[in-house]
Amino acid sequence: MKQKIILKGAEAIGVEVKQDKSLDKFSKVVLFPDKLKEANKIIAKLKWSV
Amino acid sequence: MQYAKYAPLLASSDLREFSFISNGPKGEIKIVVQFNLTENSTIYNLAFGNVQPDGSIDDIIKNNNKDRNKVLATVAATIYEFTTKHPDKFIFFKGSTPERTRLYRMAITNNIKELAIDFDIYGVELYKEGYTVVDFKIGVLYFGFMVKRKKNYF
């Protein structure tokens, strides 16, 4: 039998989650551009040692 | 995380944006969380901040709502939710100041047993001209952090 991957969401740790379609308008907007810019600079120079 | 958390957590359809209300001495403050894909298609950046009265978002300001741990635990809950939809992605995050990065390290350290059940946890260290990803170890200072959902089979 194929094993099923079960990934618990926020509700499994006690946080009720509600869908809010008003948040969908942010999906094409970067709300934290400076943070993303900084992250990209770091990630461009990222090496793995694990 | 063992800390109290805010609810409900409001989520966008793609589980990349979340919001919740911080409630404390300064009143109700709306907090938004966003996961943005970086230039590396396997890594999302996690950021969050306060929604200001004019609708702008501030990720630098201290809200002084005396609920730091509760906010961090709720942001951690967004990682649980996000990774149900994007389980193969890494999530990178760091504080906007060294003090905040230290707070994140403390929060991870204080909840490491619980978090390690569901996530691989890494530290990002400065190394020469770049950065190195290493396994997270308690007591080590890191420049930032990365997590990835473990695949738990049942």
Backbone of each chain as ProteinMPNN parsed JSONL, in Angstrom:
{"seq_chain_A": "MKQKIILKGAEAIGVEVKQDKSLDKFSKVVLFPDKLKEANKIIAKLKWSV", "coords_chain_A": {"N_chain_A": [[0.841, -1.198, 0.0], [0.513, 2.202, -0.828], [2.252, 4.696, 0.9], [0.923, 7.437, 2.726], [1.486, 10.888, 2.744], [1.25, 12.923, 5.467], [0.759, 16.141, 6.284], [0.683, 18.305, 8.842], [-1.26, 21.213, 9.39], [-1.691, 24.648, 10.489], [-3.873, 24.388, 12.15], [-3.548, 22.027, 13.471], [-1.79, 22.663, 15.426], [-3.264, 24.164, 17.052], [-4.288, 26.564, 16.006], [-6.834, 28.271, 14.59], [-7.723, 28.433, 11.201], [-8.801, 30.599, 8.689], [-10.052, 31.04, 5.459], [-9.425, 33.938, 3.584], [-10.384, 35.793, 1.119], [-9.83, 38.404, 0.536], [-7.184, 38.736, 0.971], [-5.997, 37.734, -1.229], [-5.419, 39.621, -3.124], [-2.915, 40.514, -2.551], [-1.201, 38.708, -3.566], [0.155, 39.172, -5.921], [1.75, 41.174, -5.257], [4.685, 42.426, -3.793], [5.036, 42.643, -0.513], [7.047, 43.206, 1.219], [9.468, 44.488, 0.022], [12.153, 45.287, 0.489], [13.075, 43.373, 2.249], [12.921, 41.095, 0.66], [14.727, 41.738, -1.331], [17.105, 41.823, 0.127], [17.172, 39.176, 0.989], [17.501, 37.866, -1.453], [20.066, 38.726, -2.144], [21.568, 37.462, -0.199], [20.95, 34.775, -0.64], [21.983, 34.38, -3.144], [24.614, 34.049, -2.599], [24.851, 31.742, -1.217], [25.987, 28.804, 0.315], [25.994, 25.28, 0.793], [26.566, 23.28, 3.61], [25.618, 21.002, 4.589]], "CA_chain_A": [[0.0, 0.0, 0.0], [1.295, 3.429, -0.904], [2.175, 5.491, 2.118], [0.364, 8.769, 2.531], [2.185, 11.933, 3.487], [0.309, 13.781, 6.189], [1.412, 17.34, 6.781], [-0.279, 19.038, 9.652], [-1.269, 22.65, 9.215], [-1.731, 25.45, 11.708], [-4.953, 23.945, 13.056], [-3.028, 20.912, 14.285], [-1.089, 23.217, 16.595], [-4.209, 24.956, 17.833], [-4.626, 27.867, 15.425], [-7.911, 28.21, 13.604], [-7.381, 29.113, 9.95], [-9.954, 30.947, 7.857], [-9.723, 31.601, 4.149], [-9.836, 35.329, 3.42], [-10.063, 36.105, -0.27], [-9.326, 39.777, 0.416], [-5.717, 38.672, 0.981], [-5.513, 37.273, -2.537], [-4.936, 40.768, -3.914], [-1.497, 40.726, -2.255], [-0.388, 37.638, -4.133], [1.013, 39.676, -6.996], [2.448, 42.34, -4.721], [5.681, 42.114, -2.768], [4.734, 43.54, 0.604], [8.286, 43.53, 1.933], [10.472, 44.462, -1.057], [13.532, 45.385, 0.988], [13.415, 42.067, 2.822], [13.132, 40.157, -0.435], [15.971, 42.141, -1.99], [18.191, 41.373, 1.001], [17.188, 37.709, 0.949], [18.081, 37.455, -2.737], [21.52, 38.962, -2.081], [22.144, 36.404, 0.645], [20.741, 33.461, -1.273], [22.896, 34.304, -4.291], [25.958, 33.682, -2.101], [24.609, 30.688, -0.231], [26.593, 27.487, 0.08], [25.475, 24.284, 1.735], [27.564, 22.396, 4.218], [24.878, 19.895, 5.223]], "C_chain_A": [[0.882, 1.255, 0.0], [1.132, 4.241, 0.383], [1.656, 6.887, 1.799], [1.143, 9.783, 3.375], [1.134, 12.81, 4.165], [1.086, 14.958, 6.758], [0.404, 18.149, 7.573], [-0.124, 20.543, 9.439], [-1.373, 23.36, 10.55], [-2.801, 24.949, 12.682], [-4.488, 22.808, 13.962], [-2.238, 21.41, 15.489], [-1.961, 24.264, 17.293], [-4.586, 26.307, 17.283], [-5.694, 27.693, 14.351], [-7.521, 29.015, 12.368], [-8.656, 29.375, 9.162], [-9.454, 31.497, 6.53], [-10.249, 33.033, 4.086], [-9.417, 35.776, 2.019], [-9.567, 37.539, -0.448], [-7.791, 39.801, 0.449], [-5.149, 38.282, -0.38], [-4.941, 38.413, -3.374], [-3.442, 41.033, -3.673], [-0.583, 39.724, -2.957], [0.544, 38.113, -5.245], [1.803, 40.906, -6.552], [3.48, 41.86, -3.702], [5.505, 43.125, -1.638], [5.998, 44.003, 1.329], [9.447, 43.517, 0.928], [11.908, 44.516, -0.563], [14.001, 44.051, 1.561], [13.724, 41.057, 1.703], [14.446, 40.449, -1.156], [17.181, 41.646, -1.177], [18.318, 39.846, 0.959], [17.836, 37.226, -0.351], [19.6, 37.647, -2.765], [22.199, 37.849, -1.298], [22.087, 35.063, -0.071], [21.662, 33.284, -2.489], [24.292, 33.848, -3.868], [25.894, 32.539, -1.099], [25.296, 29.388, -0.645], [26.079, 26.542, 1.158], [26.61, 23.483, 2.314], [26.86, 21.255, 4.946], [24.473, 18.876, 4.163]], "O_chain_A": [[1.864, 1.343, 0.737], [0.022, 4.44, 0.879], [1.924, 7.438, 0.731], [1.416, 9.559, 4.555], [0.249, 13.362, 3.512], [1.961, 14.788, 7.607], [-0.601, 18.616, 7.037], [0.985, 21.067, 9.324], [-1.172, 22.761, 11.606], [-2.648, 25.076, 13.897], [-4.978, 22.651, 15.081], [-2.038, 20.674, 16.455], [-1.467, 25.126, 18.019], [-5.149, 27.129, 18.006], [-5.466, 27.041, 13.332], [-7.045, 30.145, 12.479], [-9.486, 28.482, 8.988], [-8.541, 32.321, 6.491], [-11.381, 33.306, 4.487], [-8.253, 36.094, 1.773], [-8.953, 37.86, -1.466], [-7.174, 40.77, 0.008], [-3.963, 38.477, -0.647], [-4.083, 38.194, -4.229], [-2.783, 41.689, -4.48], [0.64, 39.866, -2.948], [1.598, 37.521, -5.477], [2.435, 41.584, -7.361], [3.194, 41.007, -2.862], [5.792, 44.312, -1.798], [6.012, 45.055, 1.968], [10.306, 42.636, 0.98], [12.786, 43.866, -1.13], [15.153, 43.65, 1.39], [14.668, 40.273, 1.801], [15.178, 39.537, -1.54], [18.146, 41.122, -1.733], [19.42, 39.301, 0.902], [18.628, 36.284, -0.341], [20.327, 36.836, -3.338], [23.261, 37.358, -1.679], [23.064, 34.315, -0.097], [22.065, 32.167, -2.813], [25.055, 33.325, -4.68], [26.768, 32.39, -0.246], [25.198, 28.942, -1.788], [25.773, 26.951, 2.278], [27.513, 23.056, 1.595], [27.446, 20.618, 5.821], [23.843, 17.868, 4.485]]}, "seq_chain_B": "MQYAKYAPLLASSDLREFSFISNGPKGEIKIVVQFNLTENSTIYNLAFGNVQPDGSIDDIIKNNNKDRNKVLATVAATIYEFTTKHPDKFIFFKGSTPERTRLYRMAITNNIKELAIDFDIYGVELYKEGYTVVDFKIGVLYFGFMVKRKKNYF", "coords_chain_B": {"N_chain_B": [[4.833, 25.547, 18.589], [5.235, 26.194, 22.058], [4.221, 28.518, 23.039], [1.437, 30.8, 23.554], [-0.952, 31.499, 20.941], [-2.221, 33.642, 18.32], [-5.564, 33.711, 17.081], [-8.395, 33.952, 14.909], [-6.342, 32.783, 12.196], [-5.977, 34.382, 9.273], [-6.039, 33.456, 5.882], [-4.713, 33.603, 2.563], [-5.793, 32.347, -0.668], [-3.711, 30.928, -1.896], [-2.13, 30.366, 0.198], [0.053, 31.977, 0.732], [-0.07, 34.436, 1.827], [-0.887, 35.817, 4.962], [-2.866, 36.968, 7.73], [-3.299, 38.383, 10.983], [-4.585, 39.496, 14.168], [-2.895, 41.361, 16.506], [-3.169, 41.807, 19.954], [-3.057, 43.994, 22.579], [-1.579, 46.194, 25.093], [-1.316, 48.424, 23.432], [-3.488, 48.299, 21.908], [-5.426, 46.951, 19.148], [-3.561, 45.531, 16.599], [-3.021, 45.022, 13.26], [-1.376, 42.372, 11.725], [0.584, 41.35, 9.016], [1.693, 38.591, 7.073], [3.99, 37.373, 4.738], [5.006, 35.085, 2.233], [7.518, 35.038, -0.017], [8.664, 34.023, -3.176], [12.053, 33.535, -3.838], [14.952, 34.438, -5.861], [16.018, 31.991, -6.147], [14.487, 29.131, -6.978], [13.779, 27.244, -5.14], [13.573, 28.339, -2.697], [11.758, 30.219, -0.398], [11.206, 33.499, 0.896], [10.456, 34.588, 4.124], [8.53, 37.101, 5.564], [7.265, 39.55, 7.836], [5.043, 42.064, 9.176], [3.716, 45.084, 10.679], [0.493, 46.379, 9.892], [-0.025, 49.635, 9.13], [-2.002, 52.493, 10.239], [-2.53, 53.961, 7.889], [-2.548, 52.046, 6.004], [-0.14, 51.256, 4.993], [2.772, 49.117, 5.321], [4.837, 48.166, 7.962], [7.846, 46.822, 8.771], [9.788, 47.257, 10.556], [9.187, 48.674, 12.831], [8.646, 48.542, 16.395], [5.976, 47.058, 17.978], [5.26, 47.233, 20.605], [3.31, 45.846, 21.989], [3.492, 44.02, 23.906], [3.483, 41.294, 23.356], [5.286, 39.645, 22.155], [6.215, 36.913, 22.038], [3.857, 35.596, 21.494], [3.156, 36.628, 19.019], [5.343, 35.706, 17.482], [4.942, 32.947, 17.714], [2.557, 32.687, 16.352], [3.299, 33.481, 13.819], [4.99, 31.364, 13.327], [3.052, 29.419, 13.117], [2.012, 30.069, 10.657], [3.981, 29.097, 9.019], [3.682, 26.363, 9.317], [1.197, 26.118, 8.033], [1.67, 27.184, 5.439], [3.538, 25.342, 4.48], [2.037, 23.076, 4.11], [1.071, 23.304, 1.613], [3.282, 23.877, 0.132], [5.431, 21.913, 0.439], [7.993, 21.16, -0.358], [9.667, 23.269, -0.385], [12.251, 25.46, 0.765], [12.363, 27.688, 3.531], [13.434, 30.854, 4.13], [14.491, 33.084, 6.661], [15.186, 36.036, 8.533], [15.943, 38.371, 11.136], [15.018, 41.875, 11.144], [16.82, 43.321, 12.475], [19.891, 42.712, 14.312], [19.148, 42.098, 16.928], [16.547, 41.182, 16.684], [16.968, 38.944, 15.118], [18.322, 37.454, 16.974], [16.248, 37.036, 18.791], [14.626, 35.36, 17.269], [16.283, 33.166, 17.136], [16.311, 32.433, 19.807], [13.625, 31.744, 20.144], [13.424, 29.556, 18.422], [15.245, 27.863, 19.68], [14.008, 27.487, 22.202], [11.877, 25.975, 21.477], [12.717, 23.79, 20.168], [12.484, 20.967, 20.276], [9.827, 20.367, 19.62], [9.576, 21.665, 17.139], [11.455, 20.323, 15.612], [10.311, 17.925, 15.07], [8.693, 18.289, 12.897], [10.112, 19.819, 11.087], [13.13, 20.3, 9.189], [15.814, 22.084, 10.395], [17.843, 24.856, 9.883], [20.821, 26.832, 10.256], [22.042, 29.958, 9.061], [25.165, 30.985, 8.267], [27.655, 33.556, 8.279], [30.274, 33.396, 5.961], [33.404, 33.851, 4.89], [33.22, 35.515, 1.892], [30.617, 35.005, 1.576], [27.747, 33.026, 2.434], [26.906, 30.305, 4.547], [24.976, 27.368, 4.799], [24.076, 25.567, 7.568], [23.469, 22.797, 9.821], [21.15, 23.592, 12.343], [22.261, 24.545, 15.504], [21.974, 24.587, 19.003], [22.819, 27.478, 20.871], [24.539, 28.673, 19.12], [25.402, 31.55, 17.263], [23.596, 32.9, 14.579], [23.303, 34.223, 11.248], [20.983, 34.138, 9.871], [18.11, 32.053, 9.19], [16.929, 28.836, 8.03], [14.234, 26.734, 7.135], [12.757, 23.558, 6.449], [10.072, 21.539, 5.517], [9.626, 18.395, 7.034], [9.04, 15.192, 5.66], [6.662, 13.397, 6.933], [5.744, 10.162, 7.24], [2.838, 8.139, 7.406]], "CA_chain_B": [[5.493, 26.248, 19.69], [4.479, 26.106, 23.302], [3.66, 29.826, 23.361], [0.073, 31.082, 23.089], [-0.963, 31.992, 19.553], [-3.422, 34.375, 17.934], [-6.492, 33.073, 16.145], [-8.082, 33.118, 13.755], [-5.32, 33.154, 11.237], [-6.618, 34.528, 7.961], [-5.105, 32.961, 4.86], [-5.078, 33.759, 1.148], [-6.086, 31.062, -1.322], [-2.489, 30.178, -2.188], [-1.416, 30.198, 1.479], [1.305, 32.754, 0.761], [-0.308, 35.63, 2.644], [-1.671, 35.577, 6.168], [-2.958, 38.108, 8.636], [-3.929, 38.161, 12.281], [-4.649, 40.713, 14.98], [-2.182, 41.416, 17.787], [-4.014, 42.529, 20.9], [-2.292, 44.268, 23.795], [-1.729, 47.547, 25.653], [-1.407, 49.438, 22.366], [-4.717, 48.051, 21.154], [-5.375, 45.923, 18.111], [-2.651, 45.843, 15.497], [-3.073, 43.981, 12.226], [-0.058, 41.918, 11.273], [0.534, 40.548, 7.792], [2.83, 37.698, 6.846], [4.032, 36.989, 3.324], [6.075, 34.207, 1.752], [7.855, 35.407, -1.398], [9.665, 33.194, -3.844], [13.287, 34.274, -4.114], [15.517, 34.12, -7.175], [16.243, 30.544, -6.121], [13.112, 28.62, -7.028], [13.504, 26.311, -4.042], [13.604, 29.064, -1.421], [10.87, 31.358, -0.159], [11.557, 34.394, 1.996], [9.353, 34.878, 5.042], [8.591, 38.428, 6.188], [6.001, 39.981, 8.423], [5.096, 43.409, 9.73], [2.457, 45.698, 11.122], [-0.243, 47.242, 8.969], [-0.183, 50.957, 9.736], [-3.348, 53.055, 10.023], [-2.716, 54.427, 6.5], [-2.529, 50.887, 5.112], [1.229, 50.848, 4.676], [3.26, 48.018, 6.171], [6.105, 48.503, 8.6], [8.45, 45.62, 9.362], [10.885, 47.695, 11.42], [8.652, 49.233, 14.062], [8.271, 47.675, 17.514], [4.585, 47.445, 18.257], [5.124, 47.439, 22.059], [2.041, 45.286, 22.445], [3.829, 43.053, 24.975], [3.03, 39.957, 22.94], [6.317, 39.199, 21.221], [6.241, 35.461, 21.847], [2.59, 35.186, 20.885], [3.262, 36.975, 17.592], [6.288, 34.775, 16.849], [4.323, 31.619, 17.633], [1.533, 32.743, 15.308], [4.043, 33.466, 12.554], [5.417, 29.961, 13.157], [1.872, 28.67, 12.648], [1.867, 30.308, 9.207], [4.931, 28.199, 8.339], [2.998, 25.065, 9.251], [0.134, 26.172, 7.03], [2.292, 27.381, 4.12], [4.243, 24.138, 4.022], [1.107, 22.032, 3.67], [0.896, 23.507, 0.178], [4.61, 24.009, -0.5], [6.27, 21.127, 1.368], [9.351, 20.919, -0.832], [10.408, 24.525, -0.439], [12.938, 25.978, 1.948], [11.91, 29.015, 3.945], [14.518, 31.647, 4.713], [14.063, 34.268, 7.418], [16.115, 36.672, 9.46], [15.368, 39.569, 11.732], [15.396, 43.138, 10.508], [17.96, 43.81, 13.261], [20.547, 41.583, 15.001], [18.382, 41.748, 18.131], [15.397, 40.367, 16.276], [17.491, 37.633, 14.704], [18.599, 36.752, 18.234], [14.945, 36.598, 19.31], [14.183, 34.202, 16.493], [17.121, 32.036, 17.565], [15.821, 32.006, 21.13], [12.319, 31.087, 19.963], [13.694, 28.223, 17.859], [15.902, 27.071, 20.734], [13.042, 27.141, 23.252], [10.837, 25.086, 20.943], [13.423, 22.947, 19.193], [12.012, 19.576, 20.263], [8.558, 20.323, 18.89], [9.79, 22.068, 15.742], [12.276, 19.332, 14.903], [9.448, 16.807, 14.646], [8.069, 18.601, 11.609], [10.964, 20.616, 10.188], [14.588, 20.363, 9.224], [16.1, 23.467, 10.787], [19.214, 25.214, 9.528], [21.311, 28.174, 10.506], [22.815, 30.549, 7.967], [26.339, 31.643, 8.85], [28.55, 34.307, 7.401], [31.494, 32.637, 5.702], [34.219, 34.586, 3.923], [32.454, 36.52, 1.148], [29.248, 34.541, 1.357], [26.968, 32.474, 3.547], [26.856, 28.848, 4.549], [23.843, 26.764, 5.499], [24.526, 24.474, 8.441], [22.427, 22.32, 10.734], [20.954, 24.482, 13.49], [22.725, 24.048, 16.804], [21.661, 25.485, 20.122], [23.944, 28.219, 21.427], [25.358, 29.258, 18.057], [24.816, 32.745, 16.645], [23.417, 32.762, 13.135], [22.919, 35.418, 10.501], [19.582, 33.916, 9.494], [17.655, 30.671, 9.406], [16.115, 28.214, 6.996], [13.537, 25.518, 7.556], [12.08, 22.807, 5.395], [9.161, 20.556, 6.103], [9.962, 16.983, 6.945], [7.936, 14.379, 5.165], [6.335, 12.379, 7.922], [4.89, 9.129, 6.642], [1.987, 7.412, 8.339]], "C_chain_B": [[4.601, 26.237, 20.921], [3.839, 27.439, 23.704], [2.193, 29.902, 22.916], [0.148, 31.661, 21.681], [-2.259, 32.754, 19.301], [-4.263, 33.553, 16.959], [-7.719, 33.978, 16.034], [-6.928, 33.685, 12.944], [-6.015, 33.217, 9.884], [-5.6, 34.199, 6.874], [-5.621, 33.249, 3.461], [-5.249, 32.372, 0.529], [-4.833, 30.24, -1.57], [-1.615, 29.967, -0.949], [-0.046, 30.872, 1.478], [1.167, 34.012, 1.594], [-1.211, 35.256, 3.812], [-1.813, 36.889, 6.917], [-3.611, 37.667, 9.935], [-3.853, 39.459, 13.071], [-3.885, 40.513, 16.286], [-3.018, 42.27, 18.733], [-3.249, 42.727, 22.204], [-2.502, 45.693, 24.256], [-1.863, 48.648, 24.602], [-2.644, 49.233, 21.491], [-4.557, 46.936, 20.143], [-4.478, 46.376, 16.959], [-2.7, 44.691, 14.508], [-1.655, 43.654, 11.759], [-0.238, 41.069, 10.02], [1.833, 39.772, 7.626], [2.814, 37.351, 5.357], [5.244, 36.098, 3.052], [6.317, 34.563, 0.295], [8.912, 34.475, -1.963], [10.887, 34.062, -4.15], [13.781, 33.927, -5.521], [15.972, 32.667, -7.264], [14.865, 29.889, -5.985], [12.787, 27.604, -5.935], [13.368, 27.023, -2.695], [12.598, 30.219, -1.41], [11.43, 32.201, 0.978], [10.306, 34.673, 2.825], [9.563, 36.264, 5.646], [7.24, 38.75, 6.79], [6.168, 41.374, 9.022], [3.715, 43.914, 10.087], [1.808, 46.49, 9.991], [-0.521, 48.551, 9.693], [-1.583, 51.501, 9.457], [-3.598, 53.531, 8.59], [-2.665, 53.271, 5.489], [-1.143, 50.433, 4.709], [1.694, 49.78, 5.675], [4.653, 48.359, 6.681], [6.681, 47.257, 9.257], [9.631, 45.971, 10.263], [10.368, 48.066, 12.809], [8.426, 48.161, 15.135], [6.844, 48.049, 17.887], [4.319, 47.655, 19.742], [3.807, 46.908, 22.596], [2.241, 44.155, 23.453], [3.401, 41.627, 24.624], [4.01, 39.32, 21.962], [6.263, 37.696, 20.947], [4.969, 34.961, 21.161], [2.599, 35.481, 19.38], [4.189, 35.986, 16.883], [5.682, 33.387, 16.692], [3.254, 31.585, 16.54], [2.191, 32.769, 13.925], [4.558, 32.047, 12.282], [4.251, 29.111, 12.645], [1.654, 28.887, 11.145], [2.827, 29.414, 8.425], [4.337, 26.795, 8.238], [1.985, 25.064, 8.105], [0.717, 26.286, 5.616], [2.888, 26.077, 3.595], [3.303, 22.959, 3.759], [0.933, 22.102, 2.153], [2.225, 23.526, -0.576], [5.634, 23.212, 0.315], [7.715, 20.95, 0.933], [10.212, 22.183, -0.863], [11.122, 24.812, 0.889], [12.359, 27.349, 2.267], [13.065, 29.71, 4.657], [13.916, 32.794, 5.508], [15.196, 34.758, 8.293], [15.442, 37.905, 10.027], [15.799, 40.816, 10.99], [16.533, 43.815, 11.274], [18.63, 42.579, 13.895], [19.773, 41.14, 16.248], [17.194, 40.865, 17.772], [15.851, 38.977, 15.809], [17.798, 36.792, 15.947], [17.296, 36.237, 18.856], [14.44, 35.366, 18.575], [14.983, 32.964, 16.912], [16.652, 31.503, 18.911], [14.5, 31.248, 21.004], [12.504, 29.687, 19.389], [14.268, 27.323, 18.95], [14.89, 26.595, 21.775], [11.985, 26.133, 22.79], [11.419, 24.017, 20.018], [12.868, 21.525, 19.134], [10.744, 19.441, 19.422], [8.776, 20.632, 17.406], [10.525, 20.994, 14.947], [11.476, 18.096, 14.499], [8.978, 17.039, 13.209], [8.988, 19.294, 10.61], [12.442, 20.245, 10.329], [14.925, 21.831, 9.457], [17.583, 23.752, 10.55], [19.547, 26.625, 10.01], [22.063, 28.654, 9.288], [23.938, 31.362, 8.606], [27.06, 32.474, 7.804], [29.804, 33.48, 7.195], [32.255, 33.309, 4.569], [33.349, 35.634, 3.209], [30.992, 36.131, 0.982], [28.612, 33.999, 2.615], [26.936, 30.955, 3.411], [25.648, 28.374, 5.339], [24.351, 25.558, 6.293], [23.339, 23.977, 9.261], [22.345, 23.256, 11.941], [21.463, 23.812, 14.76], [22.406, 25.081, 17.872], [22.939, 26.18, 20.591], [24.847, 28.862, 20.388], [24.646, 30.481, 17.482], [24.725, 32.536, 15.138], [23.006, 34.097, 12.526], [21.446, 35.346, 10.102], [19.271, 32.436, 9.652], [16.935, 30.16, 8.159], [15.443, 26.988, 7.588], [12.935, 24.857, 6.327], [11.246, 21.726, 6.05], [9.706, 19.143, 5.958], [8.768, 16.245, 6.371], [7.7, 13.269, 6.161], [5.345, 11.397, 7.313], [4.086, 8.417, 7.723], [1.355, 6.217, 7.625]], "O_chain_B": [[3.374, 26.266, 20.824], [3.007, 27.478, 24.61], [1.764, 29.17, 22.025], [1.161, 32.232, 21.278], [-3.263, 32.539, 19.979], [-3.74, 32.807, 16.131], [-8.042, 34.697, 16.98], [-6.599, 34.87, 13.0], [-6.572, 32.225, 9.412], [-4.443, 34.616, 6.944], [-6.821, 33.152, 3.201], [-4.894, 31.359, 1.132], [-4.861, 29.013, -1.475], [-0.501, 29.452, -1.044], [0.891, 30.409, 2.129], [2.165, 34.593, 2.021], [-2.164, 34.489, 3.67], [-1.0, 37.801, 6.767], [-4.375, 36.703, 9.972], [-3.149, 40.396, 12.693], [-4.191, 39.613, 17.068], [-3.513, 43.33, 18.351], [-2.843, 41.763, 22.853], [-3.476, 46.34, 23.869], [-2.463, 49.69, 24.867], [-2.821, 49.903, 20.473], [-3.673, 46.087, 20.262], [-4.633, 47.475, 16.425], [-2.455, 43.537, 14.861], [-0.859, 44.538, 11.445], [-1.096, 40.188, 9.966], [2.914, 40.237, 7.988], [1.76, 37.07, 4.787], [6.341, 36.325, 3.563], [5.425, 34.408, -0.539], [9.917, 34.179, -1.318], [10.763, 35.177, -4.655], [13.113, 33.214, -6.27], [16.276, 32.176, -8.351], [14.173, 30.083, -4.986], [11.646, 27.156, -5.82], [13.083, 26.391, -1.677], [12.595, 31.073, -2.297], [12.05, 31.681, 1.905], [9.237, 34.956, 2.285], [10.633, 36.566, 6.173], [6.203, 38.285, 6.316], [7.279, 41.806, 9.333], [2.699, 43.268, 9.834], [2.486, 47.182, 9.231], [-1.172, 48.57, 10.737], [-2.269, 51.03, 8.55], [-4.736, 53.512, 8.12], [-2.73, 53.488, 4.28], [-0.98, 49.35, 4.146], [1.084, 49.578, 6.725], [5.525, 48.784, 5.924], [6.088, 46.7, 10.181], [10.383, 45.091, 10.684], [11.018, 47.808, 13.822], [8.063, 47.025, 14.828], [6.539, 49.224, 18.089], [3.275, 48.193, 20.113], [3.252, 47.456, 23.548], [1.306, 43.436, 23.806], [3.006, 40.854, 25.497], [3.626, 38.564, 21.07], [6.263, 37.258, 19.797], [5.003, 34.03, 20.356], [2.113, 34.685, 18.576], [3.86, 35.486, 15.807], [5.877, 32.728, 15.671], [3.071, 30.562, 15.88], [1.696, 32.152, 12.982], [4.557, 31.59, 11.139], [4.442, 28.199, 11.841], [1.168, 27.996, 10.448], [2.527, 29.016, 7.299], [4.468, 26.124, 7.214], [1.929, 24.125, 7.311], [0.301, 25.566, 4.708], [2.757, 25.753, 2.415], [3.742, 21.938, 3.23], [0.68, 21.091, 1.497], [2.279, 23.228, -1.769], [6.598, 23.784, 0.824], [8.574, 20.627, 1.753], [11.355, 22.152, -1.32], [10.65, 24.452, 1.968], [11.921, 28.074, 1.375], [13.596, 29.215, 5.651], [12.94, 33.408, 5.077], [16.049, 33.986, 8.732], [14.48, 38.418, 9.454], [16.815, 40.82, 10.294], [17.137, 44.768, 10.782], [18.006, 41.523, 14.002], [19.747, 39.956, 16.582], [16.882, 39.911, 18.484], [15.193, 37.972, 16.078], [17.564, 35.584, 15.969], [17.255, 35.127, 19.385], [13.896, 34.445, 19.183], [14.438, 31.866, 17.028], [16.6, 30.294, 19.134], [14.286, 30.238, 21.674], [11.833, 28.744, 19.808], [13.842, 26.182, 19.124], [14.914, 25.433, 22.181], [11.292, 25.521, 23.603], [10.714, 23.423, 19.203], [12.791, 20.939, 18.055], [10.612, 18.518, 18.618], [8.236, 19.954, 16.532], [10.253, 20.783, 13.765], [11.929, 17.309, 13.668], [8.882, 16.104, 12.413], [8.68, 19.352, 9.42], [12.929, 19.926, 11.414], [14.381, 22.713, 8.793], [18.453, 22.987, 10.965], [18.674, 27.482, 10.148], [22.657, 27.857, 8.562], [23.697, 32.293, 9.374], [27.075, 32.147, 6.618], [30.343, 32.92, 8.15], [31.798, 33.329, 3.426], [32.807, 36.533, 3.851], [30.222, 36.836, 0.329], [28.901, 34.454, 3.722], [26.937, 30.407, 2.309], [25.335, 28.905, 6.405], [24.977, 24.653, 5.741], [22.326, 24.666, 9.377], [23.371, 23.658, 12.489], [21.135, 22.661, 15.048], [22.552, 26.286, 17.665], [23.998, 25.56, 20.696], [25.821, 29.527, 20.742], [23.439, 30.452, 17.244], [25.665, 32.053, 14.508], [22.447, 34.968, 13.192], [20.76, 36.364, 10.01], [20.076, 31.67, 10.183], [16.411, 30.93, 7.354], [16.011, 26.295, 8.432], [12.648, 25.501, 5.318], [11.667, 21.086, 7.013], [10.185, 18.751, 4.894], [7.621, 16.64, 6.58], [8.464, 12.305, 6.219], [4.241, 11.773, 6.92], [4.59, 8.132, 8.809], [0.596, 5.464, 8.234]]}, "name": "protein", "num_of_chains": 2, "seq": "MKQKIILKGAEAIGVEVKQDKSLDKFSKVVLFPDKLKEANKIIAKLKWSVMQYAKYAPLLASSDLREFSFISNGPKGEIKIVVQFNLTENSTIYNLAFGNVQPDGSIDDIIKNNNKDRNKVLATVAATIYEFTTKHPDKFIFFKGSTPERTRLYRMAITNNIKELAIDFDIYGVELYKEGYTVVDFKIGVLYFGFMVKRKKNYF"}
